Amino acid sequence: MKTVIINGQNHKGSTYHIARMLAEKIDGEIVEFFLPRDFGEFCGGCCLCFSVSETKCPHYEKISPITKALDEADVIILASPVYVYHATGAMKAFLDHYGYRWMVHTPEETMFHKQGVAISTAAGAGMKSTNKDMKDSLFFWGVGKIYQYGKAVAANRWDGVSDKKKKEIEKATDKMAKQIKAKHGKVKVTLKTKAWFYIMRMLHQRGFNERDDTYWKEKGWLGKARPWK
């Protein structure tokens, strides 16, 4: 099993340690990236990824290694500490570059067979809204099974986290890793995902965006083919 971790910060704090802990318990190959070290560009809003091709994005070459890792992974972990009740700016800027992969546009069909995890930590609160920032992209990419884990660690460094909380984290990651391994190769998309897919399908049957319509037609999704089969 291959796991890719996208860390929404450069430093190795509590969020990093939890994401890494989970990945190691899943077993298999681990690839990780740190934002903004490995990618720190902001979307310029040129819309070329929507109207022409993602290859026309001025940052296409720079983000390509991460895109390749996402496509090859079985499990995608998006990890971000809470910054003002949301994901880090680096994580948001990164996710903005994959708008063209949302279900309404040109989703990558392998995503429907993958598992994804949104992980966040804070000294106090904000994990729910931070995880939602990341979960939204996982869902609209079509990721078949999504997990969330948010933890108030009452510290701003991993070595400041109490032994009690670390034991709680160990227990939670043990459980999640077990679930992920049990689901490997058996991922089934949710009814919510299917419902959104069919709504998007109707849009493309009527004519929505020439590039997107062509993509859906070539995939056979306007006919009987489905990305989760």
Phi, psi and omega in degrees: 000139179251134179237134174244133178248126173252107180271126183279018177206163180275330186275158183260079181264204183298318181298315178302312184296323179290316179298316180294319179301314180297314181300319180292328179284333176291329181080167178093193183284138178237128174238134180225151179230152180239131179252136008267009182305311184270343173195121184223022182275149175263141175298132181270358178071025182286340178067011180296331179294330179276319188268332183237288181191147177299338179292344179273353177299134180297345181252012186304311183296322183290324183271348185305319179299325179287320178300317179299317180294321177298316183290329182274345184281152171269329181231131178247121177250119174255121186233126181215134170289161179282123172242115182042052175070015179215176176295161179297156177300325180295318178295316181297316179298322178297309182295328178303329182287351180249022177302326181294344180267000178293157186305329181290342183250259184229072181296145176281120189296334180294339181300329184292348179253001184263168172245144181229152180225134173251123183235134177215153175222157175207162174294325182234278187227177176108003183292323182299311181289328178291315177297324179297322177306318183275321180297323179306314180292316178303315181295311184283348168286340181102007182307127190294319181226126184236134177243157176226145174213119177237138184222127172275110187264352178055037179197158177251008175217151181298322181288354177263355180284133183294156178299324180298314180292324178295325177293322177296320179294317177303315182295316181294319180287329174301312182296314182293319179299320179297317179296317181296316180295324179292330182274347185303125180080000182232021184292130175238130182292154181281165177297327179296317178297315179298319180298315178296321179300315182290328175295315178295323179299319178297322178300315183285335174292326181276337183105112186236300180215126188307313180298313181294317180302317180296318179300311181298321180294316180295327178286343182085009184286342176279350175256230184263347181291147177222144184291343182267001180262000000 
